[in-house]
Amino acid sequence: MTAWGPGAERAGSAVPGWLGADDRPGDLDPGGHPLVARLHRTTPWLRLSRTGRTWDALVPAVLEQKVTVVEAHRVWRALLRLAGDPAQGPAPEGMRVIPTPERVLAVTDWEWHRCGLDGARRRALRAVASVASRLEPEAAVDCADLQRRLQVVPGIGVWTAAEVVQRAFGCPDTVSYGDYHLKNQVGFALTGAARTDDDAMMALLEPWRGQRQRVVRLLLAGGVARAPRFGPRNAPTNHRRL
């Protein structure tokens, strides 16, 4: 690996975590469940990676709140172009790095509107930017404690906090409660039911407490979590026209 810029040394030391080198998939006990046992056996390459950077996971997670993937990616691209610095070294032309909290706080309301970001996510992003330095752990991470701390910040709920600890710290147990699709995907994979609610999903995953996120990832990676779709899909909202 070759890295450039003032963060090169830190980035280099983080690469093993990005690749899931310190993940422990052997900690999962399928418990005699035939599907989970088969996926655990046939998906040895699955690793839960971690970046160790709360802020870098928070920004996209906030942008993804209650919108389609297309909408979130569009706003993310606009934000990078607006406030992201050019990537260091021989990066492709136009590549930007994630904006710092200070740059995010400096974005004006009309610039946010031009990016297509609605008021609720705008306020949440500003709230986390104002306390970002206090959310970066200095030692080993207690995922449950970090989730609680994140949810104290206005605009950060159960789903966003779960997404952050999964992405930043590879927590093997945290499940994205409140996700639009996940409950149905897990329910279909484990029971064949076309629709499941969040509480029922958590009950289904309870036998693997401590490794519930790993089981979810196995179900998704194994292609068995494709729940039937009913009704119209959510149409993206263009907030720039409001």
Residue frames relative to the residue before (quaternion, step in Angstrom):
aa qw qx qy qz dx dy dz
M 1.0000 0.0000 0.0000 0.0000 0.00 0.00 0.00
T 0.1084 -0.7683 0.6282 0.0571 3.58 -1.08 0.79
A 0.0411 -0.8087 0.5866 -0.0143 3.58 -0.88 0.96
W 0.2112 -0.7733 0.5897 0.0985 3.54 -1.26 0.57
G 0.7318 0.4652 -0.3066 0.3925 3.53 -1.29 0.29
P 0.7274 -0.4702 0.2878 0.4085 3.57 -1.31 0.21
G 0.7156 0.4274 -0.2673 0.4836 3.62 1.14 -0.41
A 0.3232 0.8003 -0.4692 0.1870 3.58 1.27 0.16
E 0.6753 0.5009 -0.3137 0.4412 3.59 0.85 -0.92
R 0.6630 0.4957 -0.3068 0.4697 3.57 0.94 -0.88
A 0.6406 0.5264 -0.3302 0.4511 3.57 0.98 -0.84
G 0.6550 0.5296 -0.3133 0.4385 3.57 0.95 -0.87
S 0.6849 0.4785 -0.2895 0.4670 3.57 0.97 -0.82
A 0.6668 0.5155 -0.2987 0.4477 3.58 1.22 -0.45
V 0.4640 0.7242 -0.4307 0.2734 3.60 1.20 -0.36
P 0.6403 0.5173 -0.3626 0.4369 3.66 0.80 -0.76
G 0.6504 0.5108 -0.3157 0.4653 3.59 1.03 -0.76
W 0.6090 0.5523 -0.3444 0.4534 3.58 1.06 -0.77
L 0.7351 0.4224 -0.2154 0.4845 3.56 1.03 -0.84
G 0.5020 -0.6797 0.4127 0.3401 3.58 1.26 -0.01
A 0.2709 0.8056 -0.4951 0.1803 3.57 1.18 0.47
D 0.7503 0.3697 -0.2193 0.5022 3.60 1.06 -0.65
D 0.4024 0.6886 -0.4940 0.3462 3.59 1.23 0.34
R 0.2341 -0.7785 0.5703 0.1180 3.57 -1.17 0.61
P 0.1159 -0.8307 0.5411 0.0606 3.63 0.27 1.17
G 0.5892 0.5957 -0.3635 0.4073 3.60 1.16 -0.49
D 0.5358 0.6293 -0.4083 0.3875 3.61 1.25 -0.22
L 0.6071 0.5606 -0.3589 0.4340 3.59 1.20 -0.37
D 0.1259 -0.7471 0.6496 0.0629 3.54 -0.96 0.98
P 0.3662 -0.7645 0.4813 0.2232 3.63 -0.35 1.16
G 0.3258 -0.8041 0.4542 0.2023 3.57 1.23 -0.35
G 0.6900 -0.4959 0.2885 0.4413 3.57 1.08 0.59
H 0.4837 0.6406 -0.4607 0.3786 3.60 1.23 0.05
P 0.4258 -0.7589 0.4165 0.2631 3.64 -0.40 1.13
L 0.6730 0.4914 -0.3174 0.4527 3.61 0.91 -0.81
V 0.6806 0.4725 -0.2944 0.4763 3.58 0.84 -0.97
A 0.6328 0.5292 -0.3324 0.4571 3.61 0.99 -0.76
R 0.6649 0.5003 -0.3094 0.4604 3.58 0.94 -0.86
L 0.6746 0.4878 -0.2982 0.4669 3.59 0.90 -0.89
H 0.6312 0.5301 -0.3302 0.4600 3.58 1.04 -0.77
R 0.6854 0.4832 -0.2728 0.4715 3.56 1.06 -0.79
T 0.7732 0.3845 -0.1849 0.4692 3.59 0.94 -0.90
T 0.7075 0.3844 -0.2613 0.5323 3.60 1.27 0.02
P 0.0761 0.8508 -0.5175 0.0501 3.60 0.75 0.99
W 0.6104 0.5834 -0.3454 0.4095 3.58 1.22 -0.39
L 0.5423 0.6471 -0.4072 0.3486 3.61 1.16 -0.38
R 0.0463 0.7859 -0.6125 0.0703 3.55 -0.79 1.09
L 0.3465 -0.6960 0.5854 0.2298 3.56 -1.13 0.69
S 0.2007 -0.8138 0.5391 0.0826 3.56 -0.40 1.23
R 0.1209 -0.7772 0.6108 0.0914 3.55 -1.29 0.24
T 0.3170 -0.7450 0.5587 0.1799 3.56 -1.14 0.71
G 0.3570 -0.7488 0.4859 0.2754 3.57 1.16 -0.58
R 0.6614 0.4906 -0.2902 0.4875 3.60 1.27 0.15
T 0.3284 -0.7839 0.5002 0.1657 3.55 -0.29 1.31
W 0.6667 0.5218 -0.3113 0.4316 3.60 0.81 -0.99
D 0.6702 0.5148 -0.3085 0.4366 3.57 0.87 -0.90
A 0.6818 0.4465 -0.2851 0.5045 3.58 1.16 -0.51
L 0.6171 0.5803 -0.3410 0.4077 3.58 1.09 -0.68
V 0.6594 0.5421 -0.3376 0.3967 3.59 0.79 -0.95
P 0.7203 0.4039 -0.2875 0.4852 3.66 0.66 -0.90
A 0.6131 0.5525 -0.3650 0.4308 3.61 1.03 -0.64
V 0.6429 0.5007 -0.3204 0.4831 3.60 0.99 -0.78
L 0.6597 0.5149 -0.3143 0.4481 3.58 0.92 -0.86
E 0.6915 0.4880 -0.2691 0.4597 3.60 1.14 -0.59
Q 0.4379 0.7164 -0.4557 0.2954 3.61 1.24 -0.04
K 0.8896 -0.0712 0.0305 0.4501 3.56 -0.92 1.09
V 0.6281 0.4710 -0.3762 0.4921 3.58 1.02 0.76
T 0.6022 -0.5386 0.4306 0.4023 3.56 -1.29 0.15
V 0.6542 -0.5029 0.3879 0.4107 3.55 -1.27 0.36
V 0.6260 0.5497 -0.3374 0.4383 3.57 1.00 -0.83
E 0.6612 0.5033 -0.3043 0.4658 3.59 0.92 -0.91
A 0.6669 0.5119 -0.3069 0.4461 3.59 0.87 -0.96
H 0.6731 0.4923 -0.2996 0.4635 3.58 0.92 -0.87
R 0.6290 0.5392 -0.3391 0.4457 3.58 1.02 -0.72
V 0.6779 0.4706 -0.2906 0.4843 3.60 0.94 -0.89
W 0.6177 0.5534 -0.3323 0.4492 3.59 1.03 -0.81
R 0.6606 0.5008 -0.2983 0.4731 3.57 0.96 -0.89
A 0.6642 0.5019 -0.3038 0.4633 3.58 0.95 -0.88
L 0.6502 0.5160 -0.3168 0.4589 3.60 1.01 -0.81
L 0.6383 0.5216 -0.3277 0.4616 3.59 0.96 -0.81
R 0.6709 0.4937 -0.3006 0.4645 3.58 0.94 -0.85
L 0.6846 0.5008 -0.2756 0.4523 3.54 1.07 -0.77
A 0.8585 0.1398 -0.0015 0.4935 3.57 0.71 -1.10
G 0.5654 0.6077 -0.3952 0.3935 3.60 1.21 -0.12
D 0.4203 -0.6920 0.5254 0.2615 3.58 -1.05 0.73
P 0.5905 -0.5573 0.4318 0.3928 3.60 -1.16 0.51
A 0.5148 -0.6463 0.4660 0.3164 3.58 -0.99 0.81
Q 0.5004 -0.6619 0.4789 0.2866 3.56 -1.11 0.78
G 0.7935 0.3553 -0.2339 0.4352 3.55 -1.30 0.37
P 0.7307 -0.4244 0.3025 0.4408 3.58 -1.28 -0.29
A 0.1450 0.8101 -0.5476 0.1509 3.57 0.70 1.13
P 0.6213 -0.5296 0.4018 0.4148 3.61 -1.16 0.40
E 0.5953 -0.5825 0.4172 0.3637 3.55 -1.09 0.69
G 0.7958 0.2889 -0.2315 0.4792 3.54 -0.93 0.96
M 0.5069 0.6470 -0.4394 0.3623 3.61 1.20 -0.16
R 0.1022 -0.7917 0.6018 0.0248 3.55 -0.98 0.92
V 0.3470 -0.7037 0.5753 0.2310 3.56 -1.24 0.51
I 0.6890 -0.4994 0.3316 0.4073 3.54 -1.24 0.48
P 0.4969 -0.6622 0.4643 0.3148 3.62 -0.91 0.84
T 0.4855 -0.6385 0.5071 0.3153 3.56 -1.14 0.60
P 0.6582 -0.4919 0.3669 0.4362 3.61 -1.19 0.30
E 0.6367 0.5395 -0.3324 0.4393 3.58 1.01 -0.79
R 0.6560 0.4996 -0.3114 0.4723 3.58 1.00 -0.80
V 0.6315 0.5311 -0.3323 0.4569 3.58 1.02 -0.77
L 0.6733 0.4983 -0.2975 0.4581 3.59 0.94 -0.88
A 0.6612 0.5184 -0.3012 0.4509 3.59 1.18 -0.53
V 0.5234 0.6315 -0.4215 0.3868 3.61 1.24 -0.25
T 0.3703 -0.7513 0.5093 0.1976 3.58 -0.81 1.02
D 0.6782 -0.4960 0.3505 0.4138 3.56 -1.25 0.35
W 0.6889 0.4747 -0.3112 0.4510 3.58 0.83 -0.86
E 0.6165 0.5263 -0.3510 0.4687 3.62 1.15 -0.54
W 0.6148 0.5257 -0.3414 0.4786 3.58 1.07 -0.73
H 0.6448 0.5230 -0.3185 0.4574 3.56 0.96 -0.88
R 0.6471 0.5162 -0.3145 0.4647 3.56 1.00 -0.81
C 0.6394 0.5102 -0.3196 0.4781 3.59 1.14 -0.60
G 0.4926 -0.6723 0.4233 0.3552 3.59 1.21 -0.42
L 0.4847 0.6731 -0.4317 0.3545 3.58 1.22 0.41
D 0.3845 -0.7356 0.5126 0.2199 3.59 -0.80 1.02
G 0.7188 -0.4982 0.2937 0.3858 3.54 -1.29 0.37
A 0.6501 0.5337 -0.3340 0.4254 3.61 0.92 -0.84
R 0.7041 0.4359 -0.2752 0.4883 3.59 0.83 -0.92
R 0.5893 0.5690 -0.3588 0.4475 3.59 1.12 -0.63
R 0.6816 0.4764 -0.2857 0.4763 3.58 0.89 -0.94
A 0.6391 0.5232 -0.3287 0.4580 3.60 1.00 -0.77
L 0.6631 0.5075 -0.3077 0.4561 3.58 0.93 -0.87
R 0.6506 0.4972 -0.3169 0.4787 3.57 1.00 -0.76
A 0.6340 0.5414 -0.3328 0.4407 3.58 1.01 -0.78
V 0.6977 0.4453 -0.2884 0.4814 3.60 0.87 -0.88
A 0.6128 0.5506 -0.3579 0.4395 3.60 1.07 -0.64
S 0.6606 0.5307 -0.3084 0.4323 3.58 1.05 -0.75
V 0.7734 0.2740 -0.1648 0.5473 3.62 1.18 -0.42
A 0.2719 0.8259 -0.4714 0.1475 3.59 1.28 0.21
S 0.6644 0.5273 -0.3254 0.4179 3.59 0.87 -0.87
R 0.6706 0.5004 -0.2961 0.4606 3.59 1.13 -0.58
L 0.6639 0.5122 -0.2976 0.4564 3.58 1.26 -0.24
E 0.5775 0.5650 -0.3847 0.4464 3.58 1.27 -0.09
P 0.3391 -0.7708 0.4969 0.2096 3.63 -0.44 1.12
E 0.3431 -0.7466 0.5399 0.1827 3.53 -1.13 0.72
A 0.7691 0.2115 -0.1260 0.5899 3.60 1.24 -0.21
A 0.7928 -0.2475 0.2091 0.5162 3.56 -1.22 -0.47
V 0.3823 -0.7631 0.4910 0.1745 3.54 -0.96 0.94
D 0.2041 -0.7031 0.6681 0.1327 3.53 -1.07 0.88
C 0.3555 -0.7869 0.4604 0.2058 3.58 -0.19 1.28
A 0.6513 0.5148 -0.3258 0.4524 3.59 0.94 -0.83
D 0.6572 0.4997 -0.3122 0.4699 3.58 0.97 -0.83
L 0.6517 0.5065 -0.3234 0.4628 3.59 0.94 -0.81
Q 0.6170 0.5386 -0.3461 0.4576 3.60 1.01 -0.73
R 0.6553 0.5046 -0.3151 0.4656 3.58 0.93 -0.86
R 0.6630 0.5022 -0.3076 0.4622 3.58 0.92 -0.86
L 0.6419 0.5255 -0.3301 0.4505 3.57 0.96 -0.80
Q 0.6995 0.4918 -0.2801 0.4363 3.59 0.94 -0.85
V 0.5160 0.5964 -0.4296 0.4399 3.57 1.28 0.02
V 0.6158 0.5525 -0.3422 0.4456 3.59 1.15 -0.60
P 0.5009 -0.6641 0.4563 0.3159 3.63 -0.79 0.95
G 0.7956 0.2900 -0.2290 0.4801 3.55 -0.91 0.95
I 0.6598 0.4533 -0.3087 0.5136 3.59 1.28 -0.05
G 0.0675 -0.8260 0.5596 -0.0110 3.54 -0.47 1.25
V 0.7971 -0.3068 0.2212 0.4707 3.52 -1.34 -0.25
W 0.6744 0.5079 -0.3072 0.4392 3.60 0.83 -0.96
T 0.6905 0.4827 -0.2929 0.4521 3.60 0.78 -1.01
A 0.6524 0.5140 -0.3196 0.4561 3.59 0.92 -0.87
A 0.6477 0.5146 -0.3192 0.4623 3.58 0.99 -0.81
E 0.6457 0.5223 -0.3214 0.4549 3.58 0.93 -0.86
V 0.6539 0.5258 -0.3177 0.4417 3.59 0.97 -0.82
V 0.7102 0.4401 -0.2925 0.4651 3.61 0.75 -0.92
Q 0.5896 0.5477 -0.3741 0.4609 3.60 1.14 -0.48
R 0.7441 0.4352 -0.2320 0.4506 3.56 0.73 -1.09
A 0.7457 0.4233 -0.2325 0.4590 3.56 0.87 -0.93
F 0.8364 0.1976 -0.0630 0.5074 3.60 0.98 -0.77
G 0.4440 -0.7431 0.4326 0.2520 3.59 1.22 0.29
C 0.1706 0.8191 -0.5325 0.1282 3.57 1.06 0.69
P 0.3491 -0.7904 0.4637 0.1958 3.64 -0.57 1.08
D 0.7194 0.4677 -0.2494 0.4489 3.60 1.22 -0.29
T 0.6242 0.5994 -0.3438 0.3645 3.60 1.05 -0.71
V 0.1420 -0.7934 0.5909 0.0354 3.56 -0.80 1.11
S 0.4694 -0.6908 0.4802 0.2680 3.59 -1.03 0.82
Y 0.1181 -0.8066 0.5791 0.0051 3.54 0.24 1.36
G 0.7674 0.3212 -0.2511 0.4949 3.57 -0.82 1.00
D 0.4466 0.6836 -0.4658 0.3411 3.59 1.23 0.04
Y 0.5697 -0.6414 0.3980 0.3249 3.57 -0.99 0.86
H 0.8035 0.2975 -0.1330 0.4981 3.60 0.93 -0.90
L 0.5969 0.6550 -0.3693 0.2798 3.58 0.96 -0.89
K 0.6370 0.5453 -0.3461 0.4207 3.61 0.86 -0.85
N 0.6793 0.4778 -0.2904 0.4754 3.57 0.99 -0.84
Q 0.6337 0.5373 -0.3292 0.4487 3.58 1.03 -0.76
V 0.6787 0.4738 -0.2880 0.4816 3.58 0.90 -0.94
G 0.6595 0.5199 -0.3119 0.4443 3.57 0.89 -0.90
F 0.6606 0.5021 -0.3092 0.4647 3.57 0.96 -0.85
A 0.6646 0.5178 -0.3105 0.4401 3.57 0.92 -0.88
L 0.7740 0.3871 -0.1946 0.4617 3.58 0.89 -0.90
T 0.8129 0.2279 -0.1160 0.5233 3.60 1.11 -0.54
G 0.4629 -0.6709 0.4587 0.3537 3.58 1.17 -0.48
A 0.4827 0.6636 -0.4393 0.3656 3.61 1.28 -0.04
A 0.4758 -0.6924 0.4660 0.2776 3.57 -0.96 0.88
R 0.8032 0.1265 -0.0550 0.5795 3.58 1.11 -0.64
T 0.0074 -0.7763 0.6281 -0.0534 3.54 -1.05 0.93
D 0.3250 -0.7264 0.5530 0.2468 3.61 -1.05 0.57
D 0.7213 -0.4717 0.2910 0.4154 3.56 -1.29 0.26
D 0.6575 0.5087 -0.3257 0.4504 3.60 0.92 -0.83
A 0.6485 0.5040 -0.3187 0.4731 3.58 1.00 -0.78
M 0.6119 0.5429 -0.3479 0.4580 3.59 1.05 -0.72
M 0.6755 0.4887 -0.3023 0.4621 3.58 0.87 -0.91
A 0.6221 0.5295 -0.3406 0.4653 3.60 1.08 -0.68
L 0.6439 0.5204 -0.3182 0.4618 3.58 1.01 -0.79
L 0.7228 0.4435 -0.2386 0.4733 3.58 1.04 -0.79
E 0.4374 0.7458 -0.4297 0.2603 3.60 1.25 -0.30
P 0.6212 0.5533 -0.3786 0.4057 3.68 0.90 -0.67
W 0.7405 0.3731 -0.2150 0.5159 3.59 1.18 -0.46
R 0.1598 0.8069 -0.5494 0.1471 3.58 1.12 0.61
G 0.7127 0.3540 -0.3246 0.5112 3.52 -0.83 1.08
Q 0.7849 0.1616 -0.0732 0.5937 3.56 1.25 -0.54
R 0.2758 0.8150 -0.4813 0.1678 3.60 1.20 0.42
Q 0.6472 0.5029 -0.3311 0.4674 3.60 0.97 -0.74
R 0.6213 0.5333 -0.3493 0.4555 3.59 1.02 -0.67
V 0.6365 0.5127 -0.3273 0.4743 3.59 1.01 -0.79
V 0.6269 0.5316 -0.3341 0.4613 3.59 0.97 -0.83
R 0.6766 0.4954 -0.2950 0.4580 3.57 0.88 -0.91
L 0.6239 0.5282 -0.3359 0.4679 3.57 1.07 -0.71
L 0.6514 0.5151 -0.3154 0.4593 3.58 0.95 -0.86
L 0.6770 0.4821 -0.2910 0.4739 3.58 0.95 -0.86
A 0.6827 0.4845 -0.2906 0.4634 3.58 0.91 -0.89
G 0.6829 0.5124 -0.2836 0.4367 3.56 1.10 -0.67
G 0.4645 -0.7205 0.4183 0.3002 3.58 1.27 -0.02
V 0.5491 0.6312 -0.3896 0.3852 3.60 1.20 0.38
A 0.6422 0.5501 -0.3053 0.4379 3.58 1.29 0.00
R 0.3870 0.7318 -0.4741 0.2999 3.58 1.07 0.71
A 0.1289 -0.8275 0.5449 0.0418 3.54 0.24 1.29
P 0.5632 -0.5957 0.4407 0.3658 3.61 -1.07 0.65
R 0.2968 -0.7450 0.5716 0.1736 3.56 -1.13 0.68
F 0.0821 -0.7903 0.6069 0.0188 3.53 -0.99 0.91
G 0.8167 0.2868 -0.1895 0.4636 3.55 -1.19 0.56
P 0.6872 -0.4835 0.3458 0.4177 3.58 -1.31 0.08
R 0.4651 -0.6507 0.5201 0.2994 3.54 -1.19 0.56
N 0.5866 -0.5602 0.4398 0.3855 3.56 -1.23 0.44
A 0.3084 -0.7477 0.5591 0.1824 3.55 -0.89 0.92
P 0.5077 -0.6480 0.4637 0.3276 3.63 -0.88 0.86
T 0.2845 -0.7426 0.5841 0.1625 3.55 -1.10 0.80
N 0.2525 -0.7592 0.5820 0.1454 3.56 -0.82 1.01
H 0.2194 -0.8209 0.5161 0.1080 3.60 -0.05 1.31
R 0.5550 0.6157 -0.3998 0.3912 3.59 1.17 -0.32
R 0.6807 0.4852 -0.2875 0.4675 3.59 1.21 -0.41
L 0.5564 0.6278 -0.3869 0.3830 3.57 1.28 -0.16
